[in-house]
C-alpha cells in the first residue's frame, strides 16, 4: 500500500490484484481523472522486434509482475 499523487505512472502486470482509493481530491478545483491503458503482452512482443523505440518494453515487462512505480523524472 502506498500513497499516490498527481501524474503518477505505474505499470501493473497481469493477474496482479490492485486498486486505487481516494479519500479526497488532490486539487479540489480540478476534476479527479485517472487514465488507464490496457495492453496485451502479446502485442508488446510483436512491437519490439520492429520498433527500436519499444525495445525497453521487453526488459520492463517481467518486472511488471510485482508492479512498477516510475519516478517523476523518468515519467517526464
mmCIF file of the N, C-alpha and C atoms, coordinates in Angstrom:
data_MODEL
# 
_entry.id   MODEL 
# 
loop_
_atom_site.group_PDB 
_atom_site.id 
_atom_site.type_symbol 
_atom_site.label_atom_id 
_atom_site.label_alt_id 
_atom_site.label_comp_id 
_atom_site.label_asym_id 
_atom_site.label_entity_id 
_atom_site.label_seq_id 
_atom_site.pdbx_PDB_ins_code 
_atom_site.Cartn_x 
_atom_site.Cartn_y 
_atom_site.Cartn_z 
_atom_site.occupancy 
_atom_site.B_iso_or_equiv 
_atom_site.pdbx_formal_charge 
_atom_site.auth_seq_id 
_atom_site.auth_comp_id 
_atom_site.auth_asym_id 
_atom_site.auth_atom_id 
_atom_site.pdbx_PDB_model_num 
ATOM 1   N N  . UNK A 1 1  ? 0.845   -1.177  0.000   1.00 0.00 ? 1  UNK A N  1 
ATOM 2   C CA . UNK A 1 1  ? 0.000   0.000   0.000   1.00 0.00 ? 1  UNK A CA 1 
ATOM 3   C C  . UNK A 1 1  ? 0.884   1.231   0.000   1.00 0.00 ? 1  UNK A C  1 
ATOM 4   N N  . UNK A 1 2  ? 0.447   2.234   -0.751  1.00 0.00 ? 2  UNK A N  1 
ATOM 5   C CA . UNK A 1 2  ? 1.224   3.467   -0.831  1.00 0.00 ? 2  UNK A CA 1 
ATOM 6   C C  . UNK A 1 2  ? 0.308   4.604   -1.260  1.00 0.00 ? 2  UNK A C  1 
ATOM 7   N N  . UNK A 1 3  ? 0.740   5.786   -0.985  1.00 0.00 ? 3  UNK A N  1 
ATOM 8   C CA . UNK A 1 3  ? 0.013   6.962   -1.458  1.00 0.00 ? 3  UNK A CA 1 
ATOM 9   C C  . UNK A 1 3  ? 0.335   7.196   -2.923  1.00 0.00 ? 3  UNK A C  1 
ATOM 10  N N  . UNK A 1 4  ? -0.544  7.874   -3.599  1.00 0.00 ? 4  UNK A N  1 
ATOM 11  C CA . UNK A 1 4  ? -0.279  8.257   -4.977  1.00 0.00 ? 4  UNK A CA 1 
ATOM 12  C C  . UNK A 1 4  ? -0.526  9.741   -5.120  1.00 0.00 ? 4  UNK A C  1 
ATOM 13  N N  . UNK A 1 5  ? 0.003   10.291  -6.220  1.00 0.00 ? 5  UNK A N  1 
ATOM 14  C CA . UNK A 1 5  ? -0.060  11.728  -6.413  1.00 0.00 ? 5  UNK A CA 1 
ATOM 15  C C  . UNK A 1 5  ? -0.390  12.040  -7.868  1.00 0.00 ? 5  UNK A C  1 
ATOM 16  N N  . UNK A 1 6  ? -0.654  13.279  -8.124  1.00 0.00 ? 6  UNK A N  1 
ATOM 17  C CA . UNK A 1 6  ? -0.977  13.760  -9.460  1.00 0.00 ? 6  UNK A CA 1 
ATOM 18  C C  . UNK A 1 6  ? 0.154   13.412  -10.427 1.00 0.00 ? 6  UNK A C  1 
ATOM 19  N N  . UNK A 1 7  ? -0.175  12.794  -11.541 1.00 0.00 ? 7  UNK A N  1 
ATOM 20  C CA . UNK A 1 7  ? 0.803   12.476  -12.564 1.00 0.00 ? 7  UNK A CA 1 
ATOM 21  C C  . UNK A 1 7  ? 1.582   11.202  -12.360 1.00 0.00 ? 7  UNK A C  1 
ATOM 22  N N  . UNK A 1 8  ? 1.250   10.393  -11.356 1.00 0.00 ? 8  UNK A N  1 
ATOM 23  C CA . UNK A 1 8  ? 1.971   9.145   -11.140 1.00 0.00 ? 8  UNK A CA 1 
ATOM 24  C C  . UNK A 1 8  ? 1.808   8.222   -12.347 1.00 0.00 ? 8  UNK A C  1 
ATOM 25  N N  . UNK A 1 9  ? 2.859   7.462   -12.618 1.00 0.00 ? 9  UNK A N  1 
ATOM 26  C CA . UNK A 1 9  ? 2.843   6.494   -13.707 1.00 0.00 ? 9  UNK A CA 1 
ATOM 27  C C  . UNK A 1 9  ? 3.229   5.139   -13.136 1.00 0.00 ? 9  UNK A C  1 
ATOM 28  N N  . UNK A 1 10 ? 2.363   4.157   -13.319 1.00 0.00 ? 10 UNK A N  1 
ATOM 29  C CA . UNK A 1 10 ? 2.624   2.809   -12.819 1.00 0.00 ? 10 UNK A CA 1 
ATOM 30  C C  . UNK A 1 10 ? 2.374   1.794   -13.927 1.00 0.00 ? 10 UNK A C  1 
ATOM 31  N N  . UNK A 1 11 ? 3.010   0.657   -13.796 1.00 0.00 ? 11 UNK A N  1 
ATOM 32  C CA . UNK A 1 11 ? 2.811   -0.462  -14.710 1.00 0.00 ? 11 UNK A CA 1 
ATOM 33  C C  . UNK A 1 11 ? 2.460   -1.667  -13.864 1.00 0.00 ? 11 UNK A C  1 
ATOM 34  N N  . UNK A 1 12 ? 1.282   -2.209  -14.079 1.00 0.00 ? 12 UNK A N  1 
ATOM 35  C CA . UNK A 1 12 ? 0.775   -3.346  -13.318 1.00 0.00 ? 12 UNK A CA 1 
ATOM 36  C C  . UNK A 1 12 ? 0.718   -4.547  -14.251 1.00 0.00 ? 12 UNK A C  1 
ATOM 37  N N  . UNK A 1 13 ? 1.413   -5.608  -13.890 1.00 0.00 ? 13 UNK A N  1 
ATOM 38  C CA . UNK A 1 13 ? 1.435   -6.812  -14.711 1.00 0.00 ? 13 UNK A CA 1 
ATOM 39  C C  . UNK A 1 13 ? 0.133   -7.593  -14.616 1.00 0.00 ? 13 UNK A C  1 
ATOM 40  N N  . UNK A 1 14 ? 0.008   -8.626  -15.445 1.00 0.00 ? 14 UNK A N  1 
ATOM 41  C CA . UNK A 1 14 ? -1.220  -9.431  -15.463 1.00 0.00 ? 14 UNK A CA 1 
ATOM 42  C C  . UNK A 1 14 ? -1.436  -10.175 -14.142 1.00 0.00 ? 14 UNK A C  1 
ATOM 43  N N  . UNK A 1 15 ? -2.687  -10.286 -13.782 1.00 0.00 ? 15 UNK A N  1 
ATOM 44  C CA . UNK A 1 15 ? -3.129  -11.035 -12.598 1.00 0.00 ? 15 UNK A CA 1 
ATOM 45  C C  . UNK A 1 15 ? -2.561  -10.503 -11.282 1.00 0.00 ? 15 UNK A C  1 
ATOM 46  N N  . UNK A 1 16 ? -2.197  -9.236  -11.249 1.00 0.00 ? 16 UNK A N  1 
ATOM 47  C CA . UNK A 1 16 ? -1.709  -8.608  -10.027 1.00 0.00 ? 16 UNK A CA 1 
ATOM 48  C C  . UNK A 1 16 ? -2.857  -7.801  -9.421  1.00 0.00 ? 16 UNK A C  1 
ATOM 49  N N  . UNK A 1 17 ? -3.396  -8.243  -8.285  1.00 0.00 ? 17 UNK A N  1 
ATOM 50  C CA . UNK A 1 17 ? -4.503  -7.506  -7.672  1.00 0.00 ? 17 UNK A CA 1 
ATOM 51  C C  . UNK A 1 17 ? -4.080  -6.073  -7.347  1.00 0.00 ? 17 UNK A C  1 
ATOM 52  N N  . UNK A 1 18 ? -4.956  -5.139  -7.632  1.00 0.00 ? 18 UNK A N  1 
ATOM 53  C CA . UNK A 1 18 ? -4.654  -3.742  -7.364  1.00 0.00 ? 18 UNK A CA 1 
ATOM 54  C C  . UNK A 1 18 ? -5.932  -2.912  -7.324  1.00 0.00 ? 18 UNK A C  1 
ATOM 55  N N  . UNK A 1 19 ? -5.835  -1.766  -6.695  1.00 0.00 ? 19 UNK A N  1 
ATOM 56  C CA . UNK A 1 19 ? -6.929  -0.799  -6.686  1.00 0.00 ? 19 UNK A CA 1 
ATOM 57  C C  . UNK A 1 19 ? -6.363  0.554   -6.300  1.00 0.00 ? 19 UNK A C  1 
ATOM 58  N N  . UNK A 1 20 ? -7.087  1.592   -6.638  1.00 0.00 ? 20 UNK A N  1 
ATOM 59  C CA . UNK A 1 20 ? -6.748  2.942   -6.205  1.00 0.00 ? 20 UNK A CA 1 
ATOM 60  C C  . UNK A 1 20 ? -7.951  3.479   -5.462  1.00 0.00 ? 20 UNK A C  1 
ATOM 61  N N  . UNK A 1 21 ? -7.697  4.090   -4.332  1.00 0.00 ? 21 UNK A N  1 
ATOM 62  C CA . UNK A 1 21 ? -8.774  4.591   -3.487  1.00 0.00 ? 21 UNK A CA 1 
ATOM 63  C C  . UNK A 1 21 ? -8.421  6.013   -3.069  1.00 0.00 ? 21 UNK A C  1 
ATOM 64  N N  . UNK A 1 22 ? -9.357  6.926   -3.245  1.00 0.00 ? 22 UNK A N  1 
ATOM 65  C CA . UNK A 1 22 ? -9.120  8.323   -2.882  1.00 0.00 ? 22 UNK A CA 1 
ATOM 66  C C  . UNK A 1 22 ? -10.046 8.731   -1.760  1.00 0.00 ? 22 UNK A C  1 
ATOM 67  N N  . UNK A 1 23 ? -9.476  9.302   -0.732  1.00 0.00 ? 23 UNK A N  1 
ATOM 68  C CA . UNK A 1 23 ? -10.281 9.851   0.350   1.00 0.00 ? 23 UNK A CA 1 
ATOM 69  C C  . UNK A 1 23 ? -10.756 11.255  -0.002  1.00 0.00 ? 23 UNK A C  1 
ATOM 70  N N  . UNK A 1 24 ? -9.934  11.973  -0.762  1.00 0.00 ? 24 UNK A N  1 
ATOM 71  C CA . UNK A 1 24 ? -10.297 13.323  -1.197  1.00 0.00 ? 24 UNK A CA 1 
ATOM 72  C C  . UNK A 1 24 ? -9.548  13.638  -2.482  1.00 0.00 ? 24 UNK A C  1 
ATOM 73  N N  . UNK A 1 25 ? -10.001 14.687  -3.168  1.00 0.00 ? 25 UNK A N  1 
ATOM 74  C CA . UNK A 1 25 ? -9.349  15.098  -4.392  1.00 0.00 ? 25 UNK A CA 1 
ATOM 75  C C  . UNK A 1 25 ? -7.975  15.685  -4.092  1.00 0.00 ? 25 UNK A C  1 
ATOM 76  N N  . UNK A 1 26 ? -7.058  15.543  -5.048  1.00 0.00 ? 26 UNK A N  1 
ATOM 77  C CA . UNK A 1 26 ? -5.741  16.161  -4.918  1.00 0.00 ? 26 UNK A CA 1 
ATOM 78  C C  . UNK A 1 26 ? -5.881  17.676  -5.014  1.00 0.00 ? 26 UNK A C  1 
ATOM 79  N N  . UNK A 1 27 ? -6.675  18.124  -5.965  1.00 0.00 ? 27 UNK A N  1 
ATOM 80  C CA . UNK A 1 27 ? -6.935  19.558  -6.133  1.00 0.00 ? 27 UNK A CA 1 
ATOM 81  C C  . UNK A 1 27 ? -8.452  19.735  -6.217  1.00 0.00 ? 27 UNK A C  1 
ATOM 82  N N  . UNK A 1 28 ? -9.025  20.386  -5.247  1.00 0.00 ? 28 UNK A N  1 
ATOM 83  C CA . UNK A 1 28 ? -10.484 20.492  -5.166  1.00 0.00 ? 28 UNK A CA 1 
ATOM 84  C C  . UNK A 1 28 ? -11.101 21.198  -6.379  1.00 0.00 ? 28 UNK A C  1 
ATOM 85  N N  . UNK A 1 29 ? -10.360 22.118  -6.998  1.00 0.00 ? 29 UNK A N  1 
ATOM 86  C CA . UNK A 1 29 ? -10.905 22.879  -8.123  1.00 0.00 ? 29 UNK A CA 1 
ATOM 87  C C  . UNK A 1 29 ? -10.784 22.146  -9.461  1.00 0.00 ? 29 UNK A C  1 
ATOM 88  N N  . UNK A 1 30 ? -10.130 20.991  -9.474  1.00 0.00 ? 30 UNK A N  1 
ATOM 89  C CA . UNK A 1 30 ? -9.939  20.230  -10.705 1.00 0.00 ? 30 UNK A CA 1 
ATOM 90  C C  . UNK A 1 30 ? -10.671 18.893  -10.624 1.00 0.00 ? 30 UNK A C  1 
ATOM 91  N N  . UNK A 1 31 ? -11.091 18.368  -11.774 1.00 0.00 ? 31 UNK A N  1 
ATOM 92  C CA . UNK A 1 31 ? -11.727 17.032  -11.756 1.00 0.00 ? 31 UNK A CA 1 
ATOM 93  C C  . UNK A 1 31 ? -10.713 15.955  -11.403 1.00 0.00 ? 31 UNK A C  1 
ATOM 94  N N  . UNK A 1 32 ? -11.189 14.887  -10.816 1.00 0.00 ? 32 UNK A N  1 
ATOM 95  C CA . UNK A 1 32 ? -10.355 13.738  -10.452 1.00 0.00 ? 32 UNK A CA 1 
ATOM 96  C C  . UNK A 1 32 ? -10.354 12.799  -11.649 1.00 0.00 ? 32 UNK A C  1 
ATOM 97  N N  . UNK A 1 33 ? -9.216  12.679  -12.318 1.00 0.00 ? 33 UNK A N  1 
ATOM 98  C CA . UNK A 1 33 ? -9.139  11.894  -13.554 1.00 0.00 ? 33 UNK A CA 1 
ATOM 99  C C  . UNK A 1 33 ? -8.036  10.848  -13.426 1.00 0.00 ? 33 UNK A C  1 
ATOM 100 N N  . UNK A 1 34 ? -8.352  9.639   -13.838 1.00 0.00 ? 34 UNK A N  1 
ATOM 101 C CA . UNK A 1 34 ? -7.351  8.570   -13.921 1.00 0.00 ? 34 UNK A CA 1 
ATOM 102 C C  . UNK A 1 34 ? -7.377  8.035   -15.345 1.00 0.00 ? 34 UNK A C  1 
ATOM 103 N N  . UNK A 1 35 ? -6.217  7.902   -15.936 1.00 0.00 ? 35 UNK A N  1 
ATOM 104 C CA . UNK A 1 35 ? -6.106  7.340   -17.280 1.00 0.00 ? 35 UNK A CA 1 
ATOM 105 C C  . UNK A 1 35 ? -5.560  5.930   -17.165 1.00 0.00 ? 35 UNK A C  1 
ATOM 106 N N  . UNK A 1 36 ? -6.251  4.987   -17.773 1.00 0.00 ? 36 UNK A N  1 
ATOM 107 C CA . UNK A 1 36 ? -5.847  3.591   -17.728 1.00 0.00 ? 36 UNK A CA 1 
ATOM 108 C C  . UNK A 1 36 ? -5.691  3.103   -19.160 1.00 0.00 ? 36 UNK A C  1 
ATOM 109 N N  . UNK A 1 37 ? -4.554  2.485   -19.430 1.00 0.00 ? 37 UNK A N  1 
ATOM 110 C CA . UNK A 1 37 ? -4.314  1.906   -20.742 1.00 0.00 ? 37 UNK A CA 1 
ATOM 111 C C  . UNK A 1 37 ? -4.051  0.426   -20.530 1.00 0.00 ? 37 UNK A C  1 
ATOM 112 N N  . UNK A 1 38 ? -4.866  -0.405  -21.119 1.00 0.00 ? 38 UNK A N  1 
ATOM 113 C CA . UNK A 1 38 ? -4.710  -1.853  -21.005 1.00 0.00 ? 38 UNK A CA 1 
ATOM 114 C C  . UNK A 1 38 ? -3.998  -2.337  -22.263 1.00 0.00 ? 38 UNK A C  1 
ATOM 115 N N  . UNK A 1 39 ? -2.884  -3.034  -22.083 1.00 0.00 ? 39 UNK A N  1 
ATOM 116 C CA . UNK A 1 39 ? -2.082  -3.510  -23.207 1.00 0.00 ? 39 UNK A CA 1 
ATOM 117 C C  . UNK A 1 39 ? -1.846  -4.998  -23.033 1.00 0.00 ? 39 UNK A C  1 
ATOM 118 N N  . UNK A 1 40 ? -2.154  -5.759  -24.036 1.00 0.00 ? 40 UNK A N  1 
ATOM 119 C CA . UNK A 1 40 ? -1.931  -7.202  -24.000 1.00 0.00 ? 40 UNK A CA 1 
ATOM 120 C C  . UNK A 1 40 ? -0.444  -7.490  -24.226 1.00 0.00 ? 40 UNK A C  1 
ATOM 121 N N  . UNK A 1 41 ? 0.124   -8.392  -23.460 1.00 0.00 ? 41 UNK A N  1 
ATOM 122 C CA . UNK A 1 41 ? 1.557   -8.667  -23.548 1.00 0.00 ? 41 UNK A CA 1 
ATOM 123 C C  . UNK A 1 41 ? 1.970   -9.183  -24.928 1.00 0.00 ? 41 UNK A C  1 
ATOM 124 N N  . UNK A 1 42 ? 1.102   -9.917  -25.604 1.00 0.00 ? 42 UNK A N  1 
ATOM 125 C CA . UNK A 1 42 ? 1.438   -10.404 -26.947 1.00 0.00 ? 42 UNK A CA 1 
ATOM 126 C C  . UNK A 1 42 ? 1.626   -9.245  -27.918 1.00 0.00 ? 42 UNK A C  1 
ATOM 127 N N  . UNK A 1 43 ? 0.882   -8.181  -27.727 1.00 0.00 ? 43 UNK A N  1 
ATOM 128 C CA . UNK A 1 43 ? 1.016   -7.002  -28.581 1.00 0.00 ? 43 UNK A CA 1 
ATOM 129 C C  . UNK A 1 43 ? 2.390   -6.380  -28.396 1.00 0.00 ? 43 UNK A C  1 
ATOM 130 N N  . UNK A 1 44 ? 2.859   -6.275  -27.154 1.00 0.00 ? 44 UNK A N  1 
ATOM 131 C CA . UNK A 1 44 ? 4.179   -5.691  -26.916 1.00 0.00 ? 44 UNK A CA 1 
ATOM 132 C C  . UNK A 1 44 ? 5.283   -6.585  -27.488 1.00 0.00 ? 44 UNK A C  1 
ATOM 133 N N  . UNK A 1 45 ? 5.094   -7.880  -27.445 1.00 0.00 ? 45 UNK A N  1 
ATOM 134 C CA . UNK A 1 45 ? 6.087   -8.793  -28.016 1.00 0.00 ? 45 UNK A CA 1 
ATOM 135 C C  . UNK A 1 45 ? 6.198   -8.602  -29.533 1.00 0.00 ? 45 UNK A C  1 
ATOM 136 N N  . UNK A 1 46 ? 5.081   -8.329  -30.195 1.00 0.00 ? 46 UNK A N  1 
ATOM 137 C CA . UNK A 1 46 ? 5.101   -8.108  -31.640 1.00 0.00 ? 46 UNK A CA 1 
ATOM 138 C C  . UNK A 1 46 ? 5.681   -6.743  -32.005 1.00 0.00 ? 46 UNK A C  1 
ATOM 139 N N  . UNK A 1 47 ? 5.548   -5.765  -31.128 1.00 0.00 ? 47 UNK A N  1 
ATOM 140 C CA . UNK A 1 47 ? 6.062   -4.422  -31.401 1.00 0.00 ? 47 UNK A CA 1 
ATOM 141 C C  . UNK A 1 47 ? 7.581   -4.333  -31.348 1.00 0.00 ? 47 UNK A C  1 
ATOM 142 N N  . UNK A 1 48 ? 8.163   -4.947  -30.349 1.00 0.00 ? 48 UNK A N  1 
ATOM 143 C CA . UNK A 1 48 ? 9.562   -4.705  -30.034 1.00 0.00 ? 48 UNK A CA 1 
ATOM 144 C C  . UNK A 1 48 ? 10.567  -5.132  -31.110 1.00 0.00 ? 48 UNK A C  1 
ATOM 145 N N  . UNK A 1 49 ? 10.354  -6.205  -31.862 1.00 0.00 ? 49 UNK A N  1 
ATOM 146 C CA . UNK A 1 49 ? 11.370  -6.551  -32.873 1.00 0.00 ? 49 UNK A CA 1 
ATOM 147 C C  . UNK A 1 49 ? 11.461  -5.524  -34.012 1.00 0.00 ? 49 UNK A C  1 
ATOM 148 N N  . UNK A 1 50 ? 10.378  -4.837  -34.299 1.00 0.00 ? 50 UNK A N  1 
ATOM 149 C CA . UNK A 1 50 ? 10.339  -3.932  -35.451 1.00 0.00 ? 50 UNK A CA 1 
ATOM 150 C C  . UNK A 1 50 ? 10.530  -2.458  -35.100 1.00 0.00 ? 50 UNK A C  1 
ATOM 151 N N  . UNK A 1 51 ? 10.410  -2.114  -33.846 1.00 0.00 ? 51 UNK A N  1 
ATOM 152 C CA . UNK A 1 51 ? 10.493  -0.714  -33.433 1.00 0.00 ? 51 UNK A CA 1 
ATOM 153 C C  . UNK A 1 51 ? 11.516  -0.587  -32.305 1.00 0.00 ? 51 UNK A C  1 
ATOM 154 N N  . UNK A 1 52 ? 12.668  -0.071  -32.612 1.00 0.00 ? 52 UNK A N  1 
ATOM 155 C CA . UNK A 1 52 ? 13.730  0.071   -31.604 1.00 0.00 ? 52 UNK A CA 1 
ATOM 156 C C  . UNK A 1 52 ? 13.277  0.934   -30.434 1.00 0.00 ? 52 UNK A C  1 
ATOM 157 N N  . UNK A 1 53 ? 12.368  1.865   -30.686 1.00 0.00 ? 53 UNK A N  1 
ATOM 158 C CA . UNK A 1 53 ? 11.866  2.743   -29.628 1.00 0.00 ? 53 UNK A CA 1 
ATOM 159 C C  . UNK A 1 53 ? 11.164  1.970   -28.519 1.00 0.00 ? 53 UNK A C  1 
ATOM 160 N N  . UNK A 1 54 ? 10.661  0.795   -28.840 1.00 0.00 ? 54 UNK A N  1 
ATOM 161 C CA . UNK A 1 54 ? 9.927   -0.012  -27.865 1.00 0.00 ? 54 UNK A CA 1 
ATOM 162 C C  . UNK A 1 54 ? 10.776  -1.129  -27.255 1.00 0.00 ? 54 UNK A C  1 
ATOM 163 N N  . UNK A 1 55 ? 12.062  -1.144  -27.535 1.00 0.00 ? 55 UNK A N  1 
ATOM 164 C CA . UNK A 1 55 ? 12.905  -2.252  -27.064 1.00 0.00 ? 55 UNK A CA 1 
ATOM 165 C C  . UNK A 1 55 ? 12.976  -2.337  -25.537 1.00 0.00 ? 55 UNK A C  1 
ATOM 166 N N  . UNK A 1 56 ? 12.882  -1.216  -24.846 1.00 0.00 ? 56 UNK A N  1 
ATOM 167 C CA . UNK A 1 56 ? 12.930  -1.247  -23.382 1.00 0.00 ? 56 UNK A CA 1 
ATOM 168 C C  . UNK A 1 56 ? 11.700  -1.912  -22.765 1.00 0.00 ? 56 UNK A C  1 
ATOM 169 N N  . UNK A 1 57 ? 10.624  -1.981  -23.520 1.00 0.00 ? 57 UNK A N  1 
ATOM 170 C CA . UNK A 1 57 ? 9.411   -2.625  -23.006 1.00 0.00 ? 57 UNK A CA 1 
ATOM 171 C C  . UNK A 1 57 ? 9.702   -4.068  -22.621 1.00 0.00 ? 57 UNK A C  1 
ATOM 172 N N  . UNK A 1 58 ? 10.487  -4.745  -23.433 1.00 0.00 ? 58 UNK A N  1 
ATOM 173 C CA . UNK A 1 58 ? 10.785  -6.148  -23.153 1.00 0.00 ? 58 UNK A CA 1 
ATOM 174 C C  . UNK A 1 58 ? 11.518  -6.318  -21.826 1.00 0.00 ? 58 UNK A C  1 
ATOM 175 N N  . UNK A 1 59 ? 12.400  -5.389  -21.480 1.00 0.00 ? 59 UNK A N  1 
ATOM 176 C CA . UNK A 1 59 ? 13.132  -5.515  -20.225 1.00 0.00 ? 59 UNK A CA 1 
ATOM 177 C C  . UNK A 1 59 ? 12.272  -5.156  -19.021 1.00 0.00 ? 59 UNK A C  1 
ATOM 178 N N  . UNK A 1 60 ? 11.260  -4.349  -19.211 1.00 0.00 ? 60 UNK A N  1 
ATOM 179 C CA . UNK A 1 60 ? 10.399  -3.904  -18.113 1.00 0.00 ? 60 UNK A CA 1 
ATOM 180 C C  . UNK A 1 60 ? 9.265   -4.895  -17.850 1.00 0.00 ? 60 UNK A C  1 
ATOM 181 N N  . UNK A 1 61 ? 8.793   -5.560  -18.885 1.00 0.00 ? 61 UNK A N  1 
ATOM 182 C CA . UNK A 1 61 ? 7.637   -6.458  -18.755 1.00 0.00 ? 61 UNK A CA 1 
ATOM 183 C C  . UNK A 1 61 ? 7.763   -7.472  -17.626 1.00 0.00 ? 61 UNK A C  1 
ATOM 184 N N  . UNK A 1 62 ? 8.879   -8.198  -17.487 1.00 0.00 ? 62 UNK A N  1 
ATOM 185 C CA . UNK A 1 62 ? 8.955   -9.197  -16.409 1.00 0.00 ? 62 UNK A CA 1 
ATOM 186 C C  . UNK A 1 62 ? 8.837   -8.583  -15.008 1.00 0.00 ? 62 UNK A C  1 
ATOM 187 N N  . UNK A 1 63 ? 9.348   -7.372  -14.844 1.00 0.00 ? 63 UNK A N  1 
ATOM 188 C CA . UNK A 1 63 ? 9.292   -6.718  -13.533 1.00 0.00 ? 63 UNK A CA 1 
ATOM 189 C C  . UNK A 1 63 ? 7.905   -6.158  -13.228 1.00 0.00 ? 63 UNK A C  1 
ATOM 190 N N  . UNK A 1 64 ? 7.054   -6.050  -14.222 1.00 0.00 ? 64 UNK A N  1 
ATOM 191 C CA . UNK A 1 64 ? 5.707   -5.529  -14.009 1.00 0.00 ? 64 UNK A CA 1 
ATOM 192 C C  . UNK A 1 64 ? 4.850   -6.496  -13.201 1.00 0.00 ? 64 UNK A C  1 
ATOM 193 N N  . UNK A 1 65 ? 5.253   -7.735  -13.113 1.00 0.00 ? 65 UNK A N  1 
ATOM 194 C CA . UNK A 1 65 ? 4.506   -8.728  -12.350 1.00 0.00 ? 65 UNK A CA 1 
ATOM 195 C C  . UNK A 1 65 ? 4.372   -8.372  -10.880 1.00 0.00 ? 65 UNK A C  1 
ATOM 196 N N  . UNK A 1 66 ? 5.294   -7.582  -10.373 1.00 0.00 ? 66 UNK A N  1 
ATOM 197 C CA . UNK A 1 66 ? 5.223   -7.120  -8.993  1.00 0.00 ? 66 UNK A CA 1 
ATOM 198 C C  . UNK A 1 66 ? 4.757   -5.674  -8.923  1.00 0.00 ? 66 UNK A C  1 
ATOM 199 N N  . UNK A 1 67 ? 4.519   -5.061  -10.056 1.00 0.00 ? 67 UNK A N  1 
ATOM 200 C CA . UNK A 1 67 ? 4.088   -3.669  -10.115 1.00 0.00 ? 67 UNK A CA 1 
ATOM 201 C C  . UNK A 1 67 ? 5.280   -2.729  -10.113 1.00 0.00 ? 67 UNK A C  1 
ATOM 202 N N  . UNK A 1 68 ? 5.242   -1.729  -10.976 1.00 0.00 ? 68 UNK A N  1 
ATOM 203 C CA . UNK A 1 68 ? 6.315   -0.743  -11.060 1.00 0.00 ? 68 UNK A CA 1 
ATOM 204 C C  . UNK A 1 68 ? 5.734   0.655   -10.900 1.00 0.00 ? 68 UNK A C  1 
ATOM 205 N N  . UNK A 1 69 ? 6.411   1.458   -10.120 1.00 0.00 ? 69 UNK A N  1 
ATOM 206 C CA . UNK A 1 69 ? 6.049   2.867   -9.961  1.00 0.00 ? 69 UNK A CA 1 
ATOM 207 C C  . UNK A 1 69 ? 7.220   3.671   -10.498 1.00 0.00 ? 69 UNK A C  1 
ATOM 208 N N  . UNK A 1 70 ? 7.004   4.424   -11.562 1.00 0.00 ? 70 UNK A N  1 
ATOM 209 C CA . UNK A 1 70 ? 8.078   5.176   -12.201 1.00 0.00 ? 70 UNK A CA 1 
ATOM 210 C C  . UNK A 1 70 ? 8.275   6.516   -11.500 1.00 0.00 ? 70 UNK A C  1 
ATOM 211 N N  . UNK A 1 71 ? 9.527   6.938   -11.404 1.00 0.00 ? 71 UNK A N  1 
ATOM 212 C CA . UNK A 1 71 ? 9.839   8.232   -10.791 1.00 0.00 ? 71 UNK A CA 1 
ATOM 213 C C  . UNK A 1 71 ? 9.281   9.361   -11.656 1.00 0.00 ? 71 UNK A C  1 
ATOM 214 N N  . UNK A 1 72 ? 9.109   10.519  -11.054 1.00 0.00 ? 72 UNK A N  1 
ATOM 215 C CA . UNK A 1 72 ? 8.618   11.675  -11.812 1.00 0.00 ? 72 UNK A CA 1 
ATOM 216 C C  . UNK A 1 72 ? 9.622   12.054  -12.901 1.00 0.00 ? 72 UNK A C  1 
ATOM 217 N N  . UNK A 1 73 ? 10.922  11.940  -12.625 1.00 0.00 ? 73 UNK A N  1 
ATOM 218 C CA . UNK A 1 73 ? 11.939  12.272  -13.621 1.00 0.00 ? 73 UNK A CA 1 
ATOM 219 C C  . UNK A 1 73 ? 11.839  11.343  -14.825 1.00 0.00 ? 73 UNK A C  1 
ATOM 220 N N  . UNK A 1 74 ? 11.675  10.051  -14.588 1.00 0.00 ? 74 UNK A N  1 
ATOM 221 C CA . UNK A 1 74 ? 11.555  9.090   -15.691 1.00 0.00 ? 74 UNK A CA 1 
ATOM 222 C C  . UNK A 1 74 ? 10.254  9.302   -16.449 1.00 0.00 ? 74 UNK A C  1 
ATOM 223 N N  . UNK A 1 75 ? 9.198   9.572   -15.746 1.00 0.00 ? 75 UNK A N  1 
ATOM 224 C CA . UNK A 1 75 ? 7.898   9.830   -16.378 1.00 0.00 ? 75 UNK A CA 1 
ATOM 225 C C  . UNK A 1 75 ? 7.996   10.998  -17.357 1.00 0.00 ? 75 UNK A C  1 
ATOM 226 N N  . UNK A 1 76 ? 8.691   12.051  -16.944 1.00 0.00 ? 76 UNK A N  1 
ATOM 227 C CA . UNK A 1 76 ? 8.833   13.238  -17.800 1.00 0.00 ? 76 UNK A CA 1 
ATOM 228 C C  . UNK A 1 76 ? 9.628   12.887  -19.041 1.00 0.00 ? 76 UNK A C  1 
# 
